[in-house]
Amino acid sequence: MLLTELNTPCYIIRAGEFEENMARFRAAFASRWGEKLLLGYSVKTNNFPWLLKTAMERGFWAEVVSPDEYDFALRCGCPEEKILFNGPQKQDRLLSACRAGATVNLDNLEEVEAVCAAFGGGDFQPRLGLRVNFDLEALCPGETTCQGVPGRFGLCLENGDFARALEKLQGAGLPLAGLHLHQSSKSRSLKIFAAIAETAVKLAGEYGLTALDYVDMGGGFFGGSFFPGKPGFEEYAETVCAILKTAFDPTRTTLVLEPGAAVLATSMDYLCSVLNIREVRGQRIVTLDGSLLHINPMMNPHPTPFTMLNPGAEGGADQIVAGSTCMELDRFWPRDMHNLAGHETQFLFHACGAYMSTHNSSFINAAPNIYLERGGDYTLLRKKSLDALLRVE
């Protein structure tokens, strides 16, 4: 089957790119930290089963942030002792995950109190971490996603909640296994990760935590070939590991990383075909069978790298490339169009593997087909289905 013979719109998983991204990310950090390195596959970034299973085959654990994702990981064959359980909504999975041996990073004081009540003073000691909420915006002005308002995840360092949580665990006889320091940022810069690592070092000194089982830096790294000028895996690893080594022993403490977009973004393309071409008051409009919702669910006006297959004549800057839904905002933002689109043209959008297919709903169109590409061969992994539209149980 050729690329142009695929049923569009569709996602295309590039198996080789995904496997290479995982290998390069691991190698970058392993060369600087050593063997005590644990990578978690971020299920929220892309919950397609083949991807999680492939990551697990390469030693990744499943990183989940809800009871539904927890059950999804189990159904994909992930042992509970190889699940990293994060997020603010563990609900009734909190205690059962602890009992099953999952690594549970506690998000708030209510979760801390629940595990202390359930396991305090007993023989069983769950593997517990504390997620730290600290003012990253103050350390990296203008680079975070929460400018003007505080981040809402984790135990606040400044108001004493982190100290109270640590005191509660100690009072219940429950050891702290690790720290979870994930923070979201707009820049994904080296400065961001330096600030996160420095916060871990600061906490280790202030609270005597240098002998932790693990330090979890979370995710938020750039990666892949479509982001020129951005930090690479080696630069992130050099920055993070050099700072953490000032407080933590790499032969004792495991460095946990949860790469999402870093290994997934460039691992998936999105292919769609031209449906029709029209002119409206002097403007050429090209309608595709796909939708911006499939690659930019928040409909932010930013371009996605793309390749035109079977392009038309040169001179393509003055045209609107639109999606198939009945919404005016459903317009792609392709950059550097040097050719007009023709009726045989297809658009192959790149870097579509992170936070895109997971947002697909049953709005107007059913979720697209998903193909796996390996060595130029294409295999249909998921067929477009009306089940979601029909609410089939």
LUMSE-289019 format. One record per atom (N, C-alpha, C): x, y, z. Coordinates in steps of 0.1 Angstrom, whole numbers, plus 2048, in hexadecimal, padded with zeros to 3 digits. Example, Ala and Ser with C-alpha at 12.3 -4.5 7.8 and 13.67 -1.06 7.14 Angstrom:
8847C784E/87B7D384E/8847DF84E/8807EA847/8897F5847/88180084F/
END
This chain:
8087F4800/800800800/80980C800/8068167F7/80D8237F7/80782D800/80F837804/80984280C/7FD848806/7FD84A7F9/7F28517F2/7E68487F1/7E783B7F5/7DC8327F4/7D4831801/7D983780C/7D3836819/7C583D819/7BC838821/7AF83E822/7B084A82C/7AE856826/7AF86282E/7A2867833/7A286F83E/7AE873845/7B386884E/7C0868851/7C585E85A/7D2863861/7D585C86C/7E185E872/7EB85386E/7F785686E/80284C86A/80C84C875/80D84187C/81883F886/82483B87F/82F842881/83C83F87B/844836886/843829884/84982088E/858823890/85F825885/86D827887/87183488E/86983E88B/86C84B892/86984A8A1/85E8438A5/85A8428B3/86583A8BA/86982F8B4/8738268BB/88182E8BC/8848358B2/89183D8B2/8908488BD/88584F8BE/8838598C8/8858548D6/87F8488D8/8808428E6/88E83E8E9/8958388DF/8A38348E1/8AC8408E3/8AA84B8DB/8B38568DD/8B185D8EA/8A485E8EE/8A18648FB/8A885D907/8A6850906/8AC847911/8BB849911/8C1848905/8D0848904/8D585690A/8CE861907/8D386E90B/8D486F91A/8CA86A921/8CA86B930/8D285F936/8D2854930/8D9848936/8E884B936/8ED85292B/8FB85592A/90085F935/8F786693B/8FA870944/8F686D953/8EC864954/8E7860961/8EB852965/8EB84995B/8EE83B95E/8E283295D/8E3826963/8D981C961/8CC81F969/8CD826973/8C182997B/8B8834975/8B2830969/8AA839961/89D83295E/892839961/88583395E/87D83D955/87883894A/870840941/86283C941/859845942/84A843943/844848936/83C83F92F/834843923/82884B928/827857923/81C860926/80F85C91F/806855925/7FA85091F/7F185C91A/7F1866921/7E887291D/7ED878910/7FA87790D/7FF87D901/7FA8768F5/7F98698F5/7F48618EA/7F08538F0/7E38518F1/7DE8448F7/7DB8398ED/7E283A8E1/7E082F8D8/7E78228DD/7E18178DE/7E680B8E5/7F48078DF/7F58078D2/8028028CC/80E80A8D1/80C8178D3/81781F8D7/81B81B8E5/81181A8EE/8148168FC/81B8098FD/8167FF8F6/81B7F18F6/8297F18F0/82C7F98E6/8397F98E0/8438008EA/83E80A8F1/8478118FB/84A807906/8407FF90B/8427F6915/84C7EB911/84C7E7905/8567DD900/8647E2900/8657EF901/8727F6901/8767FB90F/86F7F6919/8727F9927/86B80492D/86280B926/85A81692C/850811936/84D818940/841816948/83681F943/82A81D948/81E825944/81D83094E/81C83C949/819848952/80B84C94F/80384C95A/7F484E958/7F0859962/7E586095F/7E086B967/7D186A96A/7CB85E969/7BD85C96D/7BA84D96F/7B084A976/7AC83C977/7A9835969/7A483D960/7A1837953/7AE83494B/7B883D94C/7C583A946/7CC82E94D/7CA82D95A/7D0822962/7CA81595D/7BD81495B/7B7808956/7BB805947/7BD81093F/7C180F932/7CF808931/7D880D93A/7E580793B/7E57F893F/7DC7F4948/7DB7E694C/7D67DE940/7CC7E3938/7C77DC92D/7D17DB921/7DB7E4921/7E67E3918/7F17D991D/7EF7D3928/7F97C992D/8037CF936/8017DB93C/80C7E1944/80A7DC953/8147D6959/8127D2967/8117DE970/8097DD97B/8067E8983/8137EE98A/81D7E598C/8297EA992/8327F2989/82D7F297C/8347FB972/82B80696D/82380B976/81B817973/81F82297C/82182E976/82383B97D/81584297D/810844989/80284998B/803857990/800861987/80186F98A/7F3875989/7F288298A/7E688A988/7DD88C994/7D3895993/7CB89999E/7BF8929A0/7BC887998/7AF880999/7B187199A/7B886C9A3/7BB85E9A4/7AE8569AA/7A685E9B1/7998589B5/79A84B9BD/7928419BA/7928359C1/79E82C9BD/7A68309B3/7B18299AF/7BE82C9B8/7BD8369C0/7C883A9C8/7CE82F9D0/7C58299D9/7CA8209E3/7CC8129DC/7C480E9D2/7C68019CC/7D38029C4/7D780D9BE/7E380E9B6/7EF80D9C0/7EE8139CC/7F88129D6/7FA8039DA/7EF7FC9DC/7F07EE9E0/7F67E59D5/7F47E99C9/7F87E19BE/8077E39BA/80D7ED9C0/81B7F09BE/81E7FA9B4/8148029AF/81780D9A6/81F8189AD/8268209A6/82C82C9AB/8228379AB/81E83C9B6/8138469B7/8198539BC/81885D9B4/81C86B9B7/8108729BC/8108759C9/80587C9D0/80488A9CC/7F888F9C9/7F689C9C3/7F28A79CD/7EB8A39D8/7E58AC9E1/7E58A69EF/7E28AF9F9/7E18ABA07/7D78A0A09/7CB8A1A02/7C1897A04/7C6889A00/7CE8889F5/7D387B9F2/7DD8769FC/7E5880A01/7EF87CA0C/7E8877A18/7DD87DA1C/7D6879A28/7CF86BA26/7CB869A19/7C485CA16/7CE850A17/7DA852A12/7E4847A13/7E9845A21/7EA850A28/7EF84FA36/7E4848A3F/7D884AA3C/7CD843A43/7CD835A40/7CF832A33/7CE824A2E/7DA81BA32/7E6821A32/7F2819A33/7FB81DA3F/7F8828A45/80082DA51/801822A5C/80D820A61/80F817A6C/80E808A68/80C805A5C/80B7F7A58/8197F2A52/8197E5A4E/8257DFA49/8277E3A3A/81C7E6A33/81D7E8A25/8217F7A22/82B7F9A1A/82F807A17/82E809A08/824811A04/8238139F5/82E81C9F0/83081C9E3/83A8249DC/8348319D9/83783B9E1/8318489E1/83B8549DD/83685D9D5/83D8699D2/8348759D5/83A8809D6/83388D9D8/8358969CC/82A89A9C6/82B8A49BB/82D8B29C0/8378B99BC/83A8C69C1/8358D19B9/82E8DA9BF/8298E69B8/8318F29BD/8398F89B4/8419039B7/84090E9AC/84491A9AF/8429259A7/84C92699B/84A91E991/85391D986/85392B97E/84893197E/84793E976/85194897C/85294898A/85B951990/86A94F98C/86D942989/87A93E985/87D940977/87293E96F/87393F960/86894895B/86995595D/85E95E959/85A95D94A/84D95C948/84895C93A/84994F933/84E94593A/850938933/84692D937/83E92F941/835925946/82792793F/81F91D941/81191D93C/808924945/80C927951/80392C95B/80693B960/809943956/80D951959/80195895F/80395E96B/7F8966971/7F095E97B/7F095197A/7E9948983/7F293D987/7F0937993/7F992D998/7F691F991/80091798F/7FE90998A/7F6902995/7ED8F9991/7E48F399A/7E78E599E/7F28DF99A/7F58D199D/8008D09A7/7FF8C69B0/8098C49BA/8088CB9C7/8118C99D0/8118CE9DE/8198DB9DE/8138E69E1/8198F39E1/8258F49EA/8308F89E5/83C8F99ED/83B9069F5/8369119EF/83791E9F6/82D91FA02/822918A02/818919A0D/81A90FA17/824906A16/8278FCA20/8208EEA1E/8188EDA13/8118E0A11/81B8D5A0E/8258D7A07/82F8CDA05/8358C8A12/8398D1A1B/83F8CEA28/8348C6A30/8288CBA30/81D8C4A37/81B8B5A32/81C8B4A25/81A8A6A1F/82689DA24/8328A2A23/83D89AA28/83C897A36/8388A0A3E/83689DA4D/82B893A4F/820893A48/816889A49/81B87BA46/82287AA3B/82886DA37/831868A42/83A870A46/84386CA51/83C868A5D/832870A61/82A86CA6D/82385FA6C/81F85BA60/81884EA5E/822843A5B/82F846A5B/83983CA59/83A837A4B/836840A41/83683DA33/842844A2D/84C83DA27/857844A21/85484BA14/85B856A11/85985DA05/8638569FB/85D8519F0/86684A9E6/86C8559DC/86485F9D9/8698689CF/8628759CE/86787E9C5/86188B9C2/85D88B9B4/8518919B1/84D8939A3/84C8A29A1/8538A7997/8558B5995/8508BA987/8478B2981/8438B7973/83D8C4974/8418CD96A/83B8DA968/8388DC959/82D8E3956/82B8E6948/8318F3944/8368F5938/83B901934/838904925/838910921/837914913/84491290B/84F915912/85C91690C/86390890B/8608FF914/8688F2915/8778F5915/87B8FF91A/889903919/8928FC923/89F8FD921/8A98F792A/8A88FE938/8A490B938/8A3913944/89890D94D/88D909946/88290294D/8878F6955/88E8ED94D/8928E1954/89D8E395E/8A58ED95C/8AF8F0966/8A88F4973/89E8FC972/89690197D/8908F5985/88A8EC97D/8848E0983/88E8D898B/8998D5984/8A48CD98B/8A98D5997/8AB8E2996/8B08E99A2/8A68E99AD/8998E99AA/8908E79B5/8918DA9BC/8938CF9B4/8958C29BA/8A18C29C4/8AC8C89BF/8B88C99C7/8B68D19D4/8AE8DC9D2/8AB8E59DE/8A38DD9E8/8998D59E4/8918CD9ED/8998C29F4/8A28BC9EC/8AA8B29F2/8B38B79FE/8B88C49FC/8C08CAA07/8B78CEA13/8AC8D4A10/8A48DAA1B/89D8CFA23/8998C4A1D/8918BAA24/8988ACA25/8A58ACA22/8AD8A0A24/8A8895A1B/8A7897A0E/8A188EA05/8AB8899FA/8B88899FD/8C28869F4/8C28779F0/8BC86E9F9/8BC8609F7/8AF85B9F2/8A78639EA/89B85F9E4/89D8539DB/89284B9D9/8938409CF/8928469C1/88B8519BF/88A8579B2/8878659B2/88B86C9A7/88787A9A4/88187A997/87487E996/86C87E989/86C88C984/87288E978/87289B972/86689E969/85E894967/85289595F/856896950/84E89D948/85089E93A/8518AD935/84D8AF929/84D8BD924/8598C091B/8608B6916/86C8B890E/8698B98FF/8708C18F8/8708C18EA/8768B48E5/8738B18D8/87A8A68D2/8768A38C4/87E89C8BC/87B8998AF/8818A38A5/87F8A1898/8868A888E/87F8B4889/8738B888E/86C8C3888/86D8CF891/8768CF89B/8778DB8A4/8858E08A4/88A8E5898/8978EB898/8998F78A1/8A58F78A7/8A89028B0/8A39008BE/89C8F58C1/8988F28CE/8A28E88D5/8A18E88E2/8AB8DE8E9/8A98D08E5/8B48C98E4/8B38BB8E0/8B48B28ED/8B28A58EB/8B389C8F7/8C089D8FF/8CB89E8F8/8D889F8FE/8D98AB907/8D48B6902/8D58C3909/8CC8C2916/8C08BD915/8B88BB921/8BF8B292B/8C48A7926/8CB89D92F/8D68A3936/8DE8AB92F/8EA8B1935/8E68BB93F/8DC8C393D/8D78CD946/8D28C7953/8C98BD951/8C28B795C/8CB8AF965/8D38A695F/8DB89D966/8E78A496E/8EC8AE968/8F78B596F/8F28BC97B/8E68C197B/8E18C8987/8DD8BE992/8D68B398D/8D18A9997/8DC8A299E/8E78A1997/8F389999D/8F98A19A9/8F68AE9AA/8FB8B59B6/8F58B19C3/8E98AA9C2/8E28A69CE/8DF8979CF/8DE8919C3/8D98839C3/8E487A9BC/8E586E9C2/8EF8649BD/8E985C9B2/8EE85D9A6/8E885599B/8E884699C/8F18419A5/8F18339A8/8E782E9B2/8E08389B9/8D68359C2/8C883A9BE/8C78469B9/8BA84C9B6/8B784B9A7/8AB8469A4/8A7844996/8A2851991/8A6855985/8A186097E/89585C976/889861979/87D85E971/87A869968/87686695B/87386F951/86686A94A/85E874947/851870940/84F877933/858873929/85787A91C/84A877915/843881911/837880909/8398848FB/8388918F8/83A8978EB/8488948E6/8528938EF/8608918EB/8628858E2/85A87A8E6/85C86E8DE/85086B8D5/8458738D7/8398708CF/83687A8C4/8398868C6/8348918BC/83888D8AE/84588B8AB/84988889E/84787A899/8408728A1/83E86489E/831862896/82986C894/81C86A88D/81A876884/815872878/81187C86E/80287B86C/7FC885865/7EE886863/7EC889854/7E588084D/7E488183E/7D588483B/7D388E832/7C589182D/7C689581F/7BA894818/7B989680A/7B08A2807/7B28A87FB/7A98B37F7/79B8AE7F3/7918B47F9/7838B17F5/77E8BA7EA/7808C77EC/77B8D07E1/7838DD7E2/7828E47D7/7898F17D6/77F8FB7D1/77F9077D7/7759127D3/77C91F7D4/7759297CE/77A9377D0/76F93F7D6/7729477E0/76894F7E6/76D95E7E7/7679677E0/76B9757DF/77B9767DE/78096F7D4/78E9707D1/7979687D9/7929607E2/79A9587EB/7999497E7/7A49427E5/7A39347E2/7A292C7EF/7999237EF/79691B7FC/79790C7F8/7A09057FF/7A28F77FD/79D8F0809/7938E7807/78D8DF812/7938D1812/7988CD81E/79E8BF81F/7948B6826/7968A9825/78D8A082C/79089E83A/79B8A383F/79F8A384D/79A8AF854/79E8B1860/79A8BD869/7A58C1871/7A58CF873/7AF8D487C/7AE8CE88A/7A18CA88E/79F8C489B/7A88B789D/7AC8B1892/7B38A5893/7C28A7896/7C78B3894/7D58B6896/7D78C289F/7CD8C98A2/7CE8D58AA/7C18D78B1/7BD8CE8BA/7B08CE8C0/7AC8DB8C7/7B58E38CC/7B28F08D2/7B18FB8C7/7B38F88BB/7B29018AF/7BA90E8B2/7C690C8B7/7CF9178B8/7D591B8AB/7D79288A7/7DB92C89A/7EB92A899/7EF91E899/7FE91C897/80091288B/80A913884/80C90A878/8118FC87D/80F8F2875/8148E5876/81C8E286A/8288DC86C/8318D9860/8298CF858/82B8D084B/8238C7841/82B8C5835/8268BB82D/82B8B8820/81F8B7816/8208BE80B/8158BC801/8198B17F8/8108A77F6/81189C7ED/80989F7E0/80F89D7D5/8098A17C8/8058AF7C8/80E8B87CA/80A8C77CA/8078CC7BC/7FF8D77BC/7FB8DD7B0/8068E77AB/8018F17A4/80A8FB79E/8119037A9/81C9097A6/8239127AF/81B91E7B2/81D9247BD/8159317C1/80A92E7CA/80D9277D5/8029227DE/80092A7EA/8069357EC/80593C7F9/7F79417FC/7F09467F1/7E394C7F3/7D89427F2/7D793A7FC/7CC9307FC/7C992C80B/7BD92A80E/7B892581B/7B791681A/7BD90F823/7BC901824/7B38FE831/7A78F882E/79D8F7838/79A8E883B/7948E6847/7908D884A/7818D5846/77D8C9849/7708C4843/7648C784C/7668CC858/75B8CE861/7548DB85E/7488DD863/73F8E9861/7438F486A/74F8F786D/754902875/75D90A86E/75B91786E/764921867/77292086C/77491D879/78191D87F/78991087B/783907874/7898FB870/7928FE864/79D904867/7A790885C/7B5904860/7BC8FD858/7CA8FA85A/7D2906858/7DE90685E/7E791185D/7F490D857/7F490784C/801902846/80A90E842/81790C844/820917841/828914834/82D91E82E/83691C822/82F914817/823918813/81D911808/8229177FB/82990F7F4/82F9147E7/82790F7DB/81D9077DD/8159027D2/8069037D6/7FE9047CB/7F09037CD/7EC8F47CF/7E28F27D6/7DD8E47D8/7D48E17CC/7D58D57C7/7CC8D07BD/7C38C57C2/7BA8C07BA/7B18B67BF/7B78A97C2/7C38A77BE/7CB89A7C1/7D589D7CC/7D58A97D2/7DF8AC7DC/7DB8A67E9/7E58A17F1/7E389D7FF/7EC8A5807/7E88A8814/7F08AF81E/7F48A5828/8028A482A/80789B835/80D8A483F/8058A684B/8098AE856/8128A585F/81D8AC864/8278A486C/8268A887A/82D8A1883/82E8A3891/8208A4897/81889A895/80A899899/80888E8A4/81288A8AA/81187E8B3/80E8818C2/80E88E8C6/80C8928D4/7FF89A8D6/7F78968DF/7EB89D8E3/7E28A08D7/7E18988CD/7D889A8C2/7CE88F8C0/7D28838BD/7C88788BB/7C18758C8/7C78788D3/7C08768E0/7B487F8E2/7B488A8DB/7A98938DC/79D8918D3/79F8878CA/7948848C0/7878818C7/77D8878C2/76F8858C8/7668808BC/75A8808BF/75087C8B4/74A8888AE/7508938AF/74A8A08AA/74B8A089B/74089E894/73E89E886/74589287F/752890881/75988587B/75D87B886/75C86E882/76286488A/77186588A/77885F894/786860895/78C859889/79785F883/79D85A877/7A484C878/7A684686D/7AE83A86C/7BC83C872/7C2832877/7D083387C/7D8828875/7E382B86E/7EB822867/7F982286E/7FF81686D/80D815872/816814865/82081C865/82A81C85A/83781685F/83C80C859/84980685C/85080284F/85B80884C/863805840/85B808833/852812834/84B815828/83E80D826/83C80382F/82F7FB82E/825801838/818801834/80E80783C/8047FC841/8017FB84E/7F77F2853/7ED7F985B/7E07F6858/7D57FD85F/7D47F786D/7D5800877/7D47FB885/7C77FE88B/7C180A887/7B480D88C/7AB813880/7A080D87E/797811873/78D81B879/78B825870/78182F874/773829877/76D82C882/762825887/75782F88B/74A82B889/73F83488E/73A83089C/7428288A3/73D8238B0/73B82F8B9/7458398B9/7448448C2/73884D8BE/73684E8B1/72A8568AD/71D8508B1/71C8438B0/71083C8B2/70E8388C1/71983B8C9/7188388D7/7168298DA/71D8218D2/71C8128D3/72380E8E0/71C8068E8/7228018F4/72B7F58F1/
END
